């Protein structure tokens, strides 16, 4: 594995999102001095916190999967996720509603899900689910170590027996076709293939290997941190500070001082200069390229994932058929992905994600009130309406979205709203996200693994990239891995065993017998810093 050359005693990490925080903790555990620089008033990046009146809103991810990856970062400094954050396992992980009026609870427990599939679609589909679950577990084991949790220096690293195992599992076929080998019910096939949208690819064109995301969502377990998803970056920042990191909030990076192929200092917009031995940039890829003064030359331009419109609504009521996470599928499927990725038009029959965090933490809203987070995928600004077009389009789309929710059983939703915030590609663009999407570079074959933008920078010996735009990719688990991989580039340590924490000991023992991660135990959440407001301008933070 190629690593940063020369001294690495003092590392500046730019961006305090999940990848930057994970990187900082792994660097601290390896004995490096770390200065963490963040343009916002506190940690989180895209996993930030917005206050709407008396409502506390997560601005980014709503799902925590693979929590042992976060625990690895805490364990690097002798801490643990279980000590810092109280996690609640979600049962069901999702509730899926379909255009024909049917409903399915998606359980990560195998027996519970098999029984639910039998109720929903009959014994033949339940047997197919059992086979699918076994395949997903094997797929995960074949990919995780060799193709996800690894630093690539060359495509030749793919030449490994695990590649043959992945091929034998059908990983290089198409996702929808592979899922169809196990399940014939179209509704069930959607539940196990919609995750391709996270990777920015339609299921009909996505590699079957991307079913590993469905493994994380439907097999490995889904958790919710008390205090919201923002509780995780807050806790990671607390652990980093306790381990000796210098945390610099409200500090935007304006430039890098370079001589003889090395960055010697990071310059802040305030005029301050922070001398360093190495730099890790965890900001949006386009922002990192701007700071570096150039972008790598690629045979074809980077393609970006679809974007999303998000309506955050604080309401005076909720609806009993909503779970913590509810997937509301429209009747259209292939046409929907074509609209999102090819024609660039808004979904004519939308599929929506509705998250109700107050289902498991009433403290996020005033007494008797509820939070609803409604996510509608939309085209990015490279293929769909421009960022400027969303100034007029946004309010109209908000009204059509509210009307669609009411048609789908959320009667009185419009009248129930007390506080709201609408986020569109205009806002994502203002925050510095290329193509107006927070989901970064899509996971086409040419932008995956060794073909994805690498985390080392050609021509600079001491700069490393992290975050969803680089290795291994988009999503909370992968950006946590990205931070660890970036730290490994600095320290040269591929598999450093962290100082043992209670959870890490339990997880290692459990995973020896079961590929699923062990859920952390509940504990009292620590005191946390003041929550930042949502980011409003381009700068340096992790977009994950």
N, C-alpha and C positions, 0 to 999 in steps of 0.2 A: 504494500500500500504506500502510495506517495504521501509525503507529509510536508508540512511547513519546514523550511530549512532555517538554520540560524537560531538565535535566542528566542525563547517564547515565554519568558518569565512573566511579562505583563501583557494581558490580552484585553483589548477593548471589544466588547460585544455591542453591536449597534442594533437596538430593537429589543424590547422586553415583552414580546409575544411569547407564545408557548415554546417555539423553537429556540429563541434567544435565552429564555430562562432555563430550558433544559441544557443548552450548551454551557451556560454559566455555571450551573451546578456540577456538571461533569468536569469542567475545567478546574473549579475550586477543589473538587475531590482529588484531582491529579496534582494539586499543589501550586496551581498558577494563581497569580494575583489577577483579579478580574474587576474591570470597571464596566458597568452596564449603563448604556446611554439610551434614553427613551424620550421621544419628542412629546409624549403625552404626560399628564400629571400623575400617572401611576401605571402599574403593569397591566398586561393583557393583550395589547395590540387589538386585533380584530375580535378577540374574546374579551371585549371591554364591558363597561357598565354605563348605562344611560339612566338618568333619573327623570321620570315623567311625573311631575307632582310628587305624590307619595308612593309611586310605583317604582320598583327597581328592576330594570330590564337588562338582560344579557343581549349584547349587540351582535354576537357571533354564534358559535356552535351551540347546539342544544343537546347534543348526544355525547356521552363519555363512554367510549369502549376501550378495551385493552388497558385497564388502569395500571397493570403491572409495569407498563412503559413509563408512566409518570413516577411510579415508585422507584424505578431504577435511577431516575434523576435525584430524587430525595436521598436514596440510599448512598449515592456517591459522596454525600457530605455527612453520612451517619445519621440521617433523619429518615422519616417514613411518611408516605402519603396518609396512612391510617392515623398517624398522630396529628396531622395537620388539617385533614379534611374529612368530614363525615359524608360518606357515600350511601345513597339509598338505591338498592337494586330495583329496577323497574319490571313489574309483572302486570300486564304484558309489556314487552319492549315497545311495541307499536300496536295500534288498532288500525286495521285497513278497512275502508269503506269503498264500495264499488257502485257503479252507475245503476246496476240492477237492484240496488237496495240491500244487498247482502253485506255482512260484516264478518271479519276474521280477526281474532286476537293472535298476534305474533309473539309466541313465547320462545325464549332461548333455552329453556329446559326441554330436553328431547322428548320425554314422555308426555309432558303437558302439550307440546306442540303437535305431537302425533295424534293425541286425542282430539285436539282442536281441528286438525286437518280432516280427521275421520268424520267429525260432526259436520264440517263445512262442505266436504266434497266426496266423502265415501271411503271405504277401506282400500281401494286400489290406489288412490292418491296418497293415503296415509303410508302405504308401503313404499310408494315412490319417494315420499318425504324422508323416510328412514334411509333409503339409498343415497338421496341427495345430501343429507347431513353427513353421512360417512365420507362421501366424495369431497365435500367442503373441508372437512377436517384433514383429509389427506392432502388436498390442494394447499391448505395453509402450511402444513409441515414441509411440503416440497418447496414453497416459495420463501418463507419468512427469513430463514437464515441466509440463503444464498442470493436472493434477488431483491429483497426489501431492506433488511437490516445489514447493509453492506455498502462500502465505498467502492465505486467503480473507477478504474483507471483506463480500462480498455474493454471493447466488446468481446475480446478474446476470453475475458473472465467468465463469459457465459458457457464456455466449453468445460462443462463439469457434469458428473453423473446426475446431479439434481435437474439439469436441463432435460435429460432423457426421461427422468421420472415425471417432470412436468408435462412433457410431450405425451407420454403414455397415459396421463390422466386427461388428455384432451385439452390442455391449457392453451393451445394455439388454434383451436377452433373458435367458432363464434359463440358468444355468451348465451344468446337466446336459444340457439340450437342445442347447446349442451344442457341447459336447464330443462328444455323440452324432452330430453331423453329420460328424465325422471318424473316430470309432471306434465299431464295433458291439459289440466284445467288452466285456462288462460289467466284467470284471476290469480291463482297461486304462482304462475310463472312471473307475473308482474312483481309480486312481493319479493322474489328472489333475484330479480334482474334490474329493478329500478335504480339500484345503487350505482349502475354504470354512469348515471348522470353525475354522480360525485366526481367521476374521473373525466367528465366532459365528453363522453362518447355514448352514442345510442346503443342499446343492447344488441341490435342487429349487426352492428359493426364492431362492437367491443370484443376483445379477446376473452375467451372463457377464463383465462387466468385472473381477470378482474373480479371473478366471483369471490375472491378472497375478501373483498369488502363486504359481501353478503355474509361470509363467515363471521366477520367482526360484529355485524349488526344483528344476526339471527341465531348465532350459535354461542359466541364467546361471552355474551352478556352485555347489558346496557345499564349504566348507572347515572344517577343524578346527584351532583354535589349539593348539600344543603348550603343555602346562600346563593345558589345559581352557579352556572358554569364559570362565572368570573371568580368564584372562590378558589379555583385551581391555580390560575396565575397569581392571585394574591398570596396564596400559601407558598408557591414556589419562590416568589420574591422575598417573603419573610425568611424562608430557609436560606436563600442566597445571602441575605444581609447578615443572618446569624453566623454563616460560615465565613464572613469577612469580605464579601463583595461590596464595592462602592456603587451605590445606585444613584444615578443622576437623572431625575425626572425633569420634564419640561425643558429638555435639552436637545434641540434639533441639530443634526449633523449637516454641515454645509460643504465640507470638502475633506480630502485626504491629502496629506503631505507625503510626496514620494521622492525618493532618491535611490539610484542604483538598484532599481528593481524591487524595492521594498517600501512599504508604507511606514513612515517614521512617526506620524502623529495624526490624530483625528482633530479636525477643526469644527467648532460649534458655531452656530449662527450668532451667538453672543460675542464671538471673537476669541473665546478661550481655546487654548491648544492643549490636547491631552497626548503626551508622548506615550508610545507603546512599542512592544516588540512584535505583536501580531494583531490582526483585526478579523473579526467575524461579522459579516454583514447579513442580517436576517430580515432586512426590509424587502418590500416588493422588488421583484427582479429588475423591473425597469428603473426603479430608484437606485438600486445597487449599480446598474450599468451607468447611470448618470454620474454617480459619485466616482466611479472608476474611470470615467471619461470615454468609455467605449463599450460596445456590446460584442460578444463573440460572433464571428462570421459563421453562418449556417447555410447549408445548401438551399433550404427553403425557409421562409419566415416561420416564426413560432405561431402555433395555433392556440387560441385560448378557449377555455370552457365557457358554456353558457353562463349567464348572470342570473340574478334573482331580484324580484321586488319583495320587500318584507314590510308587512304592516304590524307594528307593535301596538296593541290595543289594551288599555286598562279598562275593564268593564265592571258594571254593577251586578252582573250575573254570569253564570256559565251554563253549559248544556250537558246533561247527564251522559249522553252517548260519547262524549269526548274522553279519550284516555290522556295520559301525559303527552304522548305523541300519537297523532292521528294522521294517517295517510288517506286522503280523499281523492280517489282515482276518478277521472272522467272516463267516458266511454271510449274516446280515441286513445290510441297508443302509438303506433308507428307514425301516424300523422303528427302527433305531438312532438316527437323527437325530430322529425323533418323540419317542423316549424322552428324549433329551437336552434338547430345546428346548420340548416341549409337555406331555407327561404328567408329566415330572419324575421318572421312575423310572430306576433303574440299568440299564445296558445288559444286556439278556437274552442277547445274543450279541456280546460286546465285540470291538471293533477296538482294537488296542494298538500303541503305539510302544515299541520296545525299543532302547535306546541302549547301546552297549558302548564307552565312550571309551578303554579300555585296548587296544582294537584298534590304536590309533595312538599311544598314550602309556602305556607300561607303568609309568612313574614315578608314576602316580596311584594305584597299589595296591602292596602289598608284593610281593616277588619271587614269581612263580608264582601270584599272585592276580589277580582280575578285578573290574571294576565293571560293574554292570548297572543301568540307569535305566529303569524300566517306568512308562509313562504311560497311564492309563486315563481317557478323558474321562468326566465325570459331570455331572449337572445342577447348576446353581448353586443357592444357597440360596433364591432368590426363587421358583423353580418346583419345586425338589426338596426333599429332606430338609434340615431346618434345621442350622445350624452345631452346635448342641447335640446333635442327633441323631447326629452323626458320632462322638461320644465312644464310644458303644456300637457303632455301625455300622462304624466304621473297622477295628477288629481283625477283625471277621467278613469284611468285604470284602477285607481283606488276604489272609486264608486262601483265599477263593474265587479271588482273582486268582492266587495261587501255584499252586493246583490247576489253573487254566485254562492256565497256562504249561506245566505238566507234561503236560497233555493235548495241547498243541501241540508237543511234541517236546523240551522242556527237562527231560529226565528227571533226577530227583534234585535239582531246583532248591531245594526246601525244605531238604534236608539240606546243601546246599552253602553256605548263608548263614552267614557269620561275623559280619558287622556289617550293621545295616539301620536305615533311618529311613523312616517312613511319613508322608506329607503329605496331608492331606485338606482339604475346605472349612472345617473347624474351624480349622485352622492358617492358611489364607488369610485367614479373618475376623480372627483374632488379629493378623495382620500389617497389618490395616487395609484390606483389599480389599473393596469393596462387593460384596454378593451372594455373598461367599465364592468369588470367582473372580479369579485373577491375570491374566485376559485382558481385563478391563475392559469398556468399553461395546462392544456388538456393532456390526457394520457393516451394519445395515439401511440402506435407501436414505435414511430420515429421519435417520440418524446417520452419514452419510458426506459427505466434501467440505465444502461450505459449510454443511451441516446438522449437522455434528458439533460438539460443544462447541468453541467458538472459543478461540484462545490469547490473546486480549485480554480484559480484565475490565472490564465496563461499570461506570462510576462511579469507577474508579481509573486514573489516567493513567500509572502507571509499573509496573504488574504484568503479567507475561506468564506463560502456562502452557505446559508442555511435558510430554511423556510419552505413553503409549499411550491415555489418555483423551481427548486432544485431537487436533488436526490433526498428521499425516494418519491415525494410527491404530496398530493393534497389530502387533507384530513387530519384530525387531532392525533391519532396514533402515529401517522407518518411524519408530522412535523416534530413530534417529540423525538422520534428516531433521527430526524434530520439534525436536530441540535446535538444529539449524541455523536453522530457521524462527523459533524463539523469539529467537535471537540477532539475526536480521535485523529483528525487531520493535523491538529495542533500538537497533541501530546504523543502521537505515534502509537497509542495504545488501542489495539483493536478490540480486545475483550477483557478490559480491566474489571476484576471482580470488586464491586463497591464494598465499602464498609457495611457490615450486615445490619439490617433493620429487621424488626419483627415481621413486617409484611414480606420483605424480600426472602427471608428464610422460609416462610410458609409457602410463598409462590413457587420457589424453586422445588420444594418437596412435592407440591401438588402437581406442577407441570411435568414432573418426571413420569407421573402415571396418567395424566390427563392433559390433552393439548389446550384445554380452555384455561384462561387465567383465573386465579382465585380472587374473589372480591375482597377488598379491604374491610376491616372491621370498623364499626362506627366509633367515633371519639369526639371529644369536644373540640370545636373549631377554635384556632388561636385568634388573638387580636390581629386585625388586618389594617393596612393603611387606608387612607381616605380613597374612596372609589373615584376613578377618573371619569370625566365626561367622555362622550363618544368622540372619536377623532373627526376633525373637520377639514384637514388639509393634508397635502402630500408631505411625506417625511419618512422617518425611519422607524418602522415597527413591523412586527411579523404580521402578515395579512391572514394568517391561518385562523 
